[in-house]
């Protein structure tokens, strides 16, 4: 009886430790809270100034670099 309770307790403790390891490994890395010298621009910021594509407008008929041909 006592050995059964010890086995069940050990399994439960092992599962909790495994859960704690999984949660700690899957956590996001800590970000710095100190302000930077300037605003950070994301990599997609190169599209600044281009109009957002309108889903309801027809595509242009001229050849543009917007949609390259798939071969």
PyMOL Python script that loads the backbone (N, CA, C, O; Angstrom):
from pymol import cmd

cmd.read_pdbstr("""\
ATOM      1  N   UNK A   1       0.832  -1.191   0.000  1.00  0.00           N
ATOM      2  CA  UNK A   1       0.000   0.000   0.000  1.00  0.00           C
ATOM      3  C   UNK A   1       0.881   1.262   0.000  1.00  0.00           C
ATOM      4  O   UNK A   1       0.670   2.189  -0.781  1.00  0.00           O
ATOM      5  N   UNK A   2       1.859   1.261   0.890  1.00  0.00           N
ATOM      6  CA  UNK A   2       2.743   2.424   0.977  1.00  0.00           C
ATOM      7  C   UNK A   2       3.589   2.571  -0.282  1.00  0.00           C
ATOM      8  O   UNK A   2       3.823   3.683  -0.753  1.00  0.00           O
ATOM      9  N   UNK A   3       4.041   1.455  -0.819  1.00  0.00           N
ATOM     10  CA  UNK A   3       4.861   1.526  -2.025  1.00  0.00           C
ATOM     11  C   UNK A   3       4.038   2.026  -3.220  1.00  0.00           C
ATOM     12  O   UNK A   3       4.559   2.724  -4.090  1.00  0.00           O
ATOM     13  N   UNK A   4       2.756   1.665  -3.254  1.00  0.00           N
ATOM     14  CA  UNK A   4       1.886   2.151  -4.327  1.00  0.00           C
ATOM     15  C   UNK A   4       1.726   3.662  -4.243  1.00  0.00           C
ATOM     16  O   UNK A   4       1.777   4.347  -5.264  1.00  0.00           O
ATOM     17  N   UNK A   5       1.533   4.186  -3.046  1.00  0.00           N
ATOM     18  CA  UNK A   5       1.399   5.633  -2.867  1.00  0.00           C
ATOM     19  C   UNK A   5       2.695   6.351  -3.207  1.00  0.00           C
ATOM     20  O   UNK A   5       2.673   7.445  -3.770  1.00  0.00           O
ATOM     21  N   UNK A   6       3.821   5.742  -2.869  1.00  0.00           N
ATOM     22  CA  UNK A   6       5.105   6.359  -3.214  1.00  0.00           C
ATOM     23  C   UNK A   6       5.320   6.386  -4.726  1.00  0.00           C
ATOM     24  O   UNK A   6       5.850   7.360  -5.260  1.00  0.00           O
ATOM     25  N   UNK A   7       4.917   5.332  -5.410  1.00  0.00           N
ATOM     26  CA  UNK A   7       5.057   5.294  -6.870  1.00  0.00           C
ATOM     27  C   UNK A   7       4.155   6.334  -7.506  1.00  0.00           C
ATOM     28  O   UNK A   7       4.584   7.064  -8.399  1.00  0.00           O
ATOM     29  N   UNK A   8       2.907   6.409  -7.055  1.00  0.00           N
ATOM     30  CA  UNK A   8       1.978   7.398  -7.613  1.00  0.00           C
ATOM     31  C   UNK A   8       2.477   8.815  -7.324  1.00  0.00           C
ATOM     32  O   UNK A   8       2.410   9.681  -8.197  1.00  0.00           O
ATOM     33  N   UNK A   9       2.974   9.059  -6.121  1.00  0.00           N
ATOM     34  CA  UNK A   9       3.514  10.379  -5.784  1.00  0.00           C
ATOM     35  C   UNK A   9       4.737  10.716  -6.614  1.00  0.00           C
ATOM     36  O   UNK A   9       4.894  11.852  -7.059  1.00  0.00           O
ATOM     37  N   UNK A  10       5.602   9.740  -6.824  1.00  0.00           N
ATOM     38  CA  UNK A  10       6.785   9.987  -7.647  1.00  0.00           C
ATOM     39  C   UNK A  10       6.443  10.292  -9.087  1.00  0.00           C
ATOM     40  O   UNK A  10       7.067  11.147  -9.715  1.00  0.00           O
ATOM     41  N   UNK A  11       5.445   9.590  -9.614  1.00  0.00           N
ATOM     42  CA  UNK A  11       5.009   9.857 -10.984  1.00  0.00           C
ATOM     43  C   UNK A  11       4.419  11.255 -11.097  1.00  0.00           C
ATOM     44  O   UNK A  11       4.693  11.970 -12.060  1.00  0.00           O
ATOM     45  N   UNK A  12       3.610  11.646 -10.115  1.00  0.00           N
ATOM     46  CA  UNK A  12       3.012  12.986 -10.155  1.00  0.00           C
ATOM     47  C   UNK A  12       4.081  14.071 -10.030  1.00  0.00           C
ATOM     48  O   UNK A  12       4.023  15.080 -10.732  1.00  0.00           O
ATOM     49  N   UNK A  13       5.043  13.873  -9.151  1.00  0.00           N
ATOM     50  CA  UNK A  13       6.126  14.854  -9.020  1.00  0.00           C
ATOM     51  C   UNK A  13       6.947  14.908 -10.310  1.00  0.00           C
ATOM     52  O   UNK A  13       7.335  15.989 -10.754  1.00  0.00           O
ATOM     53  N   UNK A  14       7.208  13.768 -10.900  1.00  0.00           N
ATOM     54  CA  UNK A  14       7.939  13.751 -12.163  1.00  0.00           C
ATOM     55  C   UNK A  14       7.205  14.466 -13.273  1.00  0.00           C
ATOM     56  O   UNK A  14       7.822  15.168 -14.073  1.00  0.00           O
ATOM     57  N   UNK A  15       5.890  14.298 -13.334  1.00  0.00           N
ATOM     58  CA  UNK A  15       5.107  14.993 -14.352  1.00  0.00           C
ATOM     59  C   UNK A  15       5.107  16.497 -14.120  1.00  0.00           C
ATOM     60  O   UNK A  15       5.155  17.273 -15.075  1.00  0.00           O
ATOM     61  N   UNK A  16       5.053  16.912 -12.865  1.00  0.00           N
ATOM     62  CA  UNK A  16       5.106  18.348 -12.582  1.00  0.00           C
ATOM     63  C   UNK A  16       6.465  18.938 -12.951  1.00  0.00           C
ATOM     64  O   UNK A  16       6.537  20.051 -13.472  1.00  0.00           O
ATOM     65  N   UNK A  17       7.529  18.205 -12.686  1.00  0.00           N
ATOM     66  CA  UNK A  17       8.865  18.687 -13.063  1.00  0.00           C
ATOM     67  C   UNK A  17       8.983  18.763 -14.584  1.00  0.00           C
ATOM     68  O   UNK A  17       9.533  19.723 -15.124  1.00  0.00           O
ATOM     69  N   UNK A  18       8.467  17.756 -15.263  1.00  0.00           N
ATOM     70  CA  UNK A  18       8.504  17.776 -16.728  1.00  0.00           C
ATOM     71  C   UNK A  18       7.698  18.939 -17.281  1.00  0.00           C
ATOM     72  O   UNK A  18       8.124  19.589 -18.235  1.00  0.00           O
ATOM     73  N   UNK A  19       6.541  19.209 -16.696  1.00  0.00           N
ATOM     74  CA  UNK A  19       5.740  20.345 -17.129  1.00  0.00           C
ATOM     75  C   UNK A  19       6.479  21.661 -16.885  1.00  0.00           C
ATOM     76  O   UNK A  19       6.434  22.556 -17.729  1.00  0.00           O
ATOM     77  N   UNK A  20       7.150  21.788 -15.756  1.00  0.00           N
ATOM     78  CA  UNK A  20       7.898  23.003 -15.466  1.00  0.00           C
ATOM     79  C   UNK A  20       9.049  23.198 -16.450  1.00  0.00           C
ATOM     80  O   UNK A  20       9.332  24.324 -16.859  1.00  0.00           O
ATOM     81  N   UNK A  21       9.711  22.109 -16.831  1.00  0.00           N
ATOM     82  CA  UNK A  21      10.805  22.208 -17.808  1.00  0.00           C
ATOM     83  C   UNK A  21      10.266  22.625 -19.170  1.00  0.00           C
ATOM     84  O   UNK A  21      10.860  23.465 -19.846  1.00  0.00           O
ATOM     85  N   UNK A  22       9.147  22.042 -19.572  1.00  0.00           N
ATOM     86  CA  UNK A  22       8.566  22.392 -20.873  1.00  0.00           C
ATOM     87  C   UNK A  22       8.142  23.852 -20.903  1.00  0.00           C
ATOM     88  O   UNK A  22       8.382  24.549 -21.890  1.00  0.00           O
ATOM     89  N   UNK A  23       7.521  24.316 -19.841  1.00  0.00           N
ATOM     90  CA  UNK A  23       7.074  25.717 -19.795  1.00  0.00           C
ATOM     91  C   UNK A  23       8.264  26.660 -19.787  1.00  0.00           C
ATOM     92  O   UNK A  23       8.227  27.697 -20.449  1.00  0.00           O
ATOM     93  N   UNK A  24       9.308  26.329 -19.062  1.00  0.00           N
ATOM     94  CA  UNK A  24      10.469  27.220 -19.017  1.00  0.00           C
ATOM     95  C   UNK A  24      11.205  27.254 -20.350  1.00  0.00           C
ATOM     96  O   UNK A  24      11.740  28.295 -20.733  1.00  0.00           O
ATOM     97  N   UNK A  25      11.238  26.139 -21.054  1.00  0.00           N
ATOM     98  CA  UNK A  25      11.922  26.117 -22.351  1.00  0.00           C
ATOM     99  C   UNK A  25      11.107  26.776 -23.449  1.00  0.00           C
ATOM    100  O   UNK A  25      11.672  27.265 -24.427  1.00  0.00           O
ATOM    101  N   UNK A  26       9.791  26.795 -23.305  1.00  0.00           N
ATOM    102  CA  UNK A  26       8.963  27.378 -24.351  1.00  0.00           C
ATOM    103  C   UNK A  26       8.657  28.845 -24.100  1.00  0.00           C
ATOM    104  O   UNK A  26       7.960  29.468 -24.901  1.00  0.00           O
ATOM    105  N   UNK A  27       9.155  29.411 -23.014  1.00  0.00           N
ATOM    106  CA  UNK A  27       8.892  30.817 -22.711  1.00  0.00           C
ATOM    107  C   UNK A  27       9.647  31.707 -23.689  1.00  0.00           C
ATOM    108  O   UNK A  27      10.711  31.342 -24.190  1.00  0.00           O
ATOM    109  N   UNK A  28       9.091  32.853 -23.947  1.00  0.00           N
ATOM    110  CA  UNK A  28       9.756  33.817 -24.815  1.00  0.00           C
ATOM    111  C   UNK A  28      10.951  34.408 -24.098  1.00  0.00           C
ATOM    112  O   UNK A  28      10.929  34.549 -22.875  1.00  0.00           O
ATOM    113  N   UNK A  29      11.992  34.755 -24.833  1.00  0.00           N
ATOM    114  CA  UNK A  29      13.142  35.374 -24.169  1.00  0.00           C
ATOM    115  C   UNK A  29      12.773  36.751 -23.639  1.00  0.00           C
ATOM    116  O   UNK A  29      11.934  37.445 -24.213  1.00  0.00           O
ATOM    117  N   UNK A  30      13.391  37.129 -22.565  1.00  0.00           N
ATOM    118  CA  UNK A  30      13.096  38.415 -21.943  1.00  0.00           C
ATOM    119  C   UNK A  30      13.578  39.539 -22.846  1.00  0.00           C
ATOM    120  O   UNK A  30      14.676  39.486 -23.398  1.00  0.00           O
ATOM    121  N   UNK A  31      12.743  40.550 -22.985  1.00  0.00           N
ATOM    122  CA  UNK A  31      13.122  41.719 -23.775  1.00  0.00           C
ATOM    123  C   UNK A  31      13.657  42.787 -22.846  1.00  0.00           C
ATOM    124  O   UNK A  31      13.274  42.857 -21.678  1.00  0.00           O
ATOM    125  N   UNK A  32      14.540  43.613 -23.365  1.00  0.00           N
ATOM    126  CA  UNK A  32      15.092  44.686 -22.557  1.00  0.00           C
ATOM    127  C   UNK A  32      14.064  45.785 -22.412  1.00  0.00           C
ATOM    128  O   UNK A  32      13.326  46.085 -23.350  1.00  0.00           O
ATOM    129  N   UNK A  33      14.015  46.380 -21.244  1.00  0.00           N
ATOM    130  CA  UNK A  33      13.049  47.451 -20.990  1.00  0.00           C
ATOM    131  C   UNK A  33      13.672  48.824 -21.130  1.00  0.00           C
ATOM    132  O   UNK A  33      12.970  49.832 -21.050  1.00  0.00           O
ATOM    133  N   UNK A  34      14.978  48.879 -21.338  1.00  0.00           N
ATOM    134  CA  UNK A  34      15.611  50.181 -21.478  1.00  0.00           C
ATOM    135  C   UNK A  34      15.317  50.746 -22.864  1.00  0.00           C
ATOM    136  O   UNK A  34      15.299  50.001 -23.843  1.00  0.00           O
ATOM    137  N   UNK A  35      15.089  52.039 -22.956  1.00  0.00           N
ATOM    138  CA  UNK A  35      14.776  52.637 -24.262  1.00  0.00           C
ATOM    139  C   UNK A  35      15.995  52.626 -25.175  1.00  0.00           C
ATOM    140  O   UNK A  35      17.131  52.769 -24.724  1.00  0.00           O
ATOM    141  N   UNK A  36      15.740  52.456 -26.443  1.00  0.00           N
ATOM    142  CA  UNK A  36      16.820  52.468 -27.425  1.00  0.00           C
ATOM    143  C   UNK A  36      17.042  53.895 -27.909  1.00  0.00           C
ATOM    144  O   UNK A  36      16.279  54.801 -27.576  1.00  0.00           O
ATOM    145  N   UNK A  37      18.091  54.081 -28.693  1.00  0.00           N
ATOM    146  CA  UNK A  37      18.437  55.422 -29.168  1.00  0.00           C
ATOM    147  C   UNK A  37      17.370  55.968 -30.111  1.00  0.00           C
ATOM    148  O   UNK A  37      17.121  57.173 -30.127  1.00  0.00           O
ATOM    149  N   UNK A  38      16.751  55.116 -30.881  1.00  0.00           N
ATOM    150  CA  UNK A  38      15.729  55.554 -31.817  1.00  0.00           C
ATOM    151  C   UNK A  38      14.714  54.459 -32.016  1.00  0.00           C
ATOM    152  O   UNK A  38      14.888  53.349 -31.513  1.00  0.00           O
ATOM    153  N   UNK A  39      13.667  54.752 -32.734  1.00  0.00           N
ATOM    154  CA  UNK A  39      12.671  53.696 -32.958  1.00  0.00           C
ATOM    155  C   UNK A  39      13.223  52.611 -33.863  1.00  0.00           C
ATOM    156  O   UNK A  39      13.875  52.893 -34.869  1.00  0.00           O
ATOM    157  N   UNK A  40      12.957  51.387 -33.498  1.00  0.00           N
ATOM    158  CA  UNK A  40      13.428  50.263 -34.313  1.00  0.00           C
ATOM    159  C   UNK A  40      12.454  50.051 -35.456  1.00  0.00           C
ATOM    160  O   UNK A  40      11.242  49.987 -35.246  1.00  0.00           O
ATOM    161  N   UNK A  41      12.977  49.943 -36.648  1.00  0.00           N
ATOM    162  CA  UNK A  41      12.120  49.716 -37.798  1.00  0.00           C
ATOM    163  C   UNK A  41      12.166  48.248 -38.169  1.00  0.00           C
ATOM    164  O   UNK A  41      13.249  47.678 -38.305  1.00  0.00           O
ATOM    165  N   UNK A  42      11.021  47.633 -38.334  1.00  0.00           N
ATOM    166  CA  UNK A  42      11.006  46.218 -38.719  1.00  0.00           C
ATOM    167  C   UNK A  42      11.486  46.027 -40.147  1.00  0.00           C
ATOM    168  O   UNK A  42      11.611  46.986 -40.910  1.00  0.00           O
ATOM    169  N   UNK A  43      11.754  44.775 -40.499  1.00  0.00           N
ATOM    170  CA  UNK A  43      12.313  44.495 -41.812  1.00  0.00           C
ATOM    171  C   UNK A  43      11.335  44.790 -42.942  1.00  0.00           C
ATOM    172  O   UNK A  43      11.756  45.028 -44.074  1.00  0.00           O
ATOM    173  N   UNK A  44      10.035  44.778 -42.653  1.00  0.00           N
ATOM    174  CA  UNK A  44       9.057  45.037 -43.702  1.00  0.00           C
ATOM    175  C   UNK A  44       8.833  46.529 -43.907  1.00  0.00           C
ATOM    176  O   UNK A  44       7.965  46.911 -44.692  1.00  0.00           O
ATOM    177  N   UNK A  45       9.590  47.380 -43.224  1.00  0.00           N
ATOM    178  CA  UNK A  45       9.389  48.817 -43.336  1.00  0.00           C
ATOM    179  C   UNK A  45       9.873  49.368 -44.669  1.00  0.00           C
ATOM    180  O   UNK A  45       9.695  50.557 -44.933  1.00  0.00           O
ATOM    181  N   UNK A  46      10.478  48.545 -45.513  1.00  0.00           N
ATOM    182  CA  UNK A  46      10.904  49.004 -46.828  1.00  0.00           C
ATOM    183  C   UNK A  46       9.731  49.296 -47.746  1.00  0.00           C
ATOM    184  O   UNK A  46       9.900  49.928 -48.789  1.00  0.00           O
ATOM    185  N   UNK A  47       8.556  48.844 -47.371  1.00  0.00           N
ATOM    186  CA  UNK A  47       7.364  49.091 -48.181  1.00  0.00           C
ATOM    187  C   UNK A  47       6.677  50.409 -47.843  1.00  0.00           C
ATOM    188  O   UNK A  47       5.568  50.661 -48.313  1.00  0.00           O
ATOM    189  N   UNK A  48       7.308  51.239 -47.050  1.00  0.00           N
ATOM    190  CA  UNK A  48       6.696  52.510 -46.659  1.00  0.00           C
ATOM    191  C   UNK A  48       6.513  53.376 -47.893  1.00  0.00           C
ATOM    192  O   UNK A  48       7.421  53.484 -48.717  1.00  0.00           O
ATOM    193  N   UNK A  49       5.370  53.979 -48.024  1.00  0.00           N
ATOM    194  CA  UNK A  49       5.083  54.849 -49.151  1.00  0.00           C
ATOM    195  C   UNK A  49       4.326  54.155 -50.261  1.00  0.00           C
ATOM    196  O   UNK A  49       3.726  54.821 -51.105  1.00  0.00           O
ATOM    197  N   UNK A  50       4.339  52.844 -50.282  1.00  0.00           N
ATOM    198  CA  UNK A  50       3.583  52.112 -51.303  1.00  0.00           C
ATOM    199  C   UNK A  50       2.153  51.972 -50.839  1.00  0.00           C
ATOM    200  O   UNK A  50       1.913  51.700 -49.663  1.00  0.00           O
ATOM    201  N   UNK A  51       1.207  52.148 -51.723  1.00  0.00           N
ATOM    202  CA  UNK A  51      -0.182  51.994 -51.303  1.00  0.00           C
ATOM    203  C   UNK A  51      -0.515  50.545 -51.003  1.00  0.00           C
ATOM    204  O   UNK A  51       0.039  49.616 -51.591  1.00  0.00           O
ATOM    205  N   UNK A  52      -1.424  50.389 -50.083  1.00  0.00           N
ATOM    206  CA  UNK A  52      -1.869  49.048 -49.736  1.00  0.00           C
ATOM    207  C   UNK A  52      -2.700  48.499 -50.882  1.00  0.00           C
ATOM    208  O   UNK A  52      -3.537  49.226 -51.416  1.00  0.00           O
ATOM    209  N   UNK A  53      -2.510  47.254 -51.284  1.00  0.00           N
ATOM    210  CA  UNK A  53      -3.297  46.721 -52.393  1.00  0.00           C
ATOM    211  C   UNK A  53      -4.769  46.594 -52.006  1.00  0.00           C
ATOM    212  O   UNK A  53      -5.104  46.125 -50.918  1.00  0.00           O
ATOM    213  N   UNK A  54      -5.623  47.015 -52.908  1.00  0.00           N
ATOM    214  CA  UNK A  54      -7.058  46.951 -52.677  1.00  0.00           C
ATOM    215  C   UNK A  54      -7.585  45.650 -53.259  1.00  0.00           C
ATOM    216  O   UNK A  54      -7.374  45.366 -54.439  1.00  0.00           O
ATOM    217  N   UNK A  55      -8.258  44.868 -52.455  1.00  0.00           N
ATOM    218  CA  UNK A  55      -8.735  43.566 -52.901  1.00  0.00           C
ATOM    219  C   UNK A  55      -9.847  43.685 -53.925  1.00  0.00           C
ATOM    220  O   UNK A  55     -10.071  42.751 -54.696  1.00  0.00           O
ATOM    221  N   UNK A  56     -10.547  44.803 -53.953  1.00  0.00           N
ATOM    222  CA  UNK A  56     -11.700  44.944 -54.853  1.00  0.00           C
ATOM    223  C   UNK A  56     -11.350  45.614 -56.162  1.00  0.00           C
ATOM    224  O   UNK A  56     -12.156  45.605 -57.092  1.00  0.00           O
ATOM    225  N   UNK A  57     -10.156  46.201 -56.256  1.00  0.00           N
ATOM    226  CA  UNK A  57      -9.789  46.852 -57.503  1.00  0.00           C
ATOM    227  C   UNK A  57      -9.203  45.827 -58.469  1.00  0.00           C
ATOM    228  O   UNK A  57      -8.540  44.884 -58.037  1.00  0.00           O
ATOM    229  N   UNK A  58      -9.438  45.996 -59.764  1.00  0.00           N
ATOM    230  CA  UNK A  58      -8.879  45.043 -60.735  1.00  0.00           C
ATOM    231  C   UNK A  58      -7.367  45.183 -60.811  1.00  0.00           C
ATOM    232  O   UNK A  58      -6.814  46.250 -60.544  1.00  0.00           O
ATOM    233  N   UNK A  59      -6.717  44.103 -61.175  1.00  0.00           N
ATOM    234  CA  UNK A  59      -5.273  44.141 -61.326  1.00  0.00           C
ATOM    235  C   UNK A  59      -4.908  44.974 -62.534  1.00  0.00           C
ATOM    236  O   UNK A  59      -5.659  45.036 -63.508  1.00  0.00           O
ATOM    237  N   UNK A  60      -3.751  45.615 -62.470  1.00  0.00           N
ATOM    238  CA  UNK A  60      -3.312  46.421 -63.598  1.00  0.00           C
ATOM    239  C   UNK A  60      -2.949  45.505 -64.760  1.00  0.00           C
ATOM    240  O   UNK A  60      -2.527  44.366 -64.562  1.00  0.00           O
ATOM    241  N   UNK A  61      -3.117  46.016 -65.962  1.00  0.00           N
ATOM    242  CA  UNK A  61      -2.826  45.203 -67.147  1.00  0.00           C
ATOM    243  C   UNK A  61      -1.381  45.328 -67.577  1.00  0.00           C
ATOM    244  O   UNK A  61      -0.904  44.482 -68.334  1.00  0.00           O
ATOM    245  N   UNK A  62      -0.666  46.339 -67.130  1.00  0.00           N
ATOM    246  CA  UNK A  62       0.730  46.515 -67.517  1.00  0.00           C
ATOM    247  C   UNK A  62       1.631  45.608 -66.705  1.00  0.00           C
ATOM    248  O   UNK A  62       1.269  45.141 -65.625  1.00  0.00           O
ATOM    249  N   UNK A  63       2.815  45.369 -67.249  1.00  0.00           N
ATOM    250  CA  UNK A  63       3.777  44.533 -66.550  1.00  0.00           C
ATOM    251  C   UNK A  63       4.402  45.337 -65.416  1.00  0.00           C
ATOM    252  O   UNK A  63       4.998  46.388 -65.651  1.00  0.00           O
ATOM    253  N   UNK A  64       4.270  44.857 -64.218  1.00  0.00           N
ATOM    254  CA  UNK A  64       4.858  45.534 -63.063  1.00  0.00           C
ATOM    255  C   UNK A  64       5.700  44.538 -62.287  1.00  0.00           C
ATOM    256  O   UNK A  64       5.655  43.334 -62.539  1.00  0.00           O
ATOM    257  N   UNK A  65       6.447  45.041 -61.366  1.00  0.00           N
ATOM    258  CA  UNK A  65       7.247  44.164 -60.523  1.00  0.00           C
ATOM    259  C   UNK A  65       6.469  43.735 -59.271  1.00  0.00           C
ATOM    260  O   UNK A  65       7.029  43.093 -58.382  1.00  0.00           O
ATOM    261  N   UNK A  66       5.197  44.086 -59.203  1.00  0.00           N
ATOM    262  CA  UNK A  66       4.396  43.734 -58.046  1.00  0.00           C
ATOM    263  C   UNK A  66       4.173  42.232 -57.964  1.00  0.00           C
ATOM    264  O   UNK A  66       4.331  41.637 -56.898  1.00  0.00           O
ATOM    265  N   UNK A  67       3.802  41.609 -59.099  1.00  0.00           N
ATOM    266  CA  UNK A  67       3.512  40.185 -59.121  1.00  0.00           C
ATOM    267  C   UNK A  67       4.354  39.517 -60.206  1.00  0.00           C
ATOM    268  O   UNK A  67       3.961  39.505 -61.373  1.00  0.00           O
ATOM    269  N   UNK A  68       5.495  38.968 -59.837  1.00  0.00           N
ATOM    270  CA  UNK A  68       6.331  38.324 -60.851  1.00  0.00           C
ATOM    271  C   UNK A  68       5.664  37.077 -61.389  1.00  0.00           C
ATOM    272  O   UNK A  68       4.892  36.424 -60.686  1.00  0.00           O
ATOM    273  N   UNK A  69       5.958  36.746 -62.630  1.00  0.00           N
ATOM    274  CA  UNK A  69       5.383  35.580 -63.255  1.00  0.00           C
ATOM    275  C   UNK A  69       5.925  34.310 -62.640  1.00  0.00           C
ATOM    276  O   UNK A  69       7.118  34.209 -62.352  1.00  0.00           O
ATOM    277  N   UNK A  70       5.055  33.347 -62.439  1.00  0.00           N
ATOM    278  CA  UNK A  70       5.470  32.071 -61.891  1.00  0.00           C
ATOM    279  C   UNK A  70       5.730  31.132 -63.041  1.00  0.00           C
ATOM    280  O   UNK A  70       4.866  30.928 -63.893  1.00  0.00           O
ATOM    281  N   UNK A  71       6.926  30.554 -63.072  1.00  0.00           N
ATOM    282  CA  UNK A  71       7.276  29.664 -64.187  1.00  0.00           C
ATOM    283  C   UNK A  71       7.484  28.266 -63.694  1.00  0.00           C
ATOM    284  O   UNK A  71       7.785  27.371 -64.484  1.00  0.00           O
TER     285      UNK A  71
END
""", "prot")
cmd.dss("prot")
cmd.show_as("cartoon", "prot")
cmd.util.cbc("prot")
cmd.orient("prot")
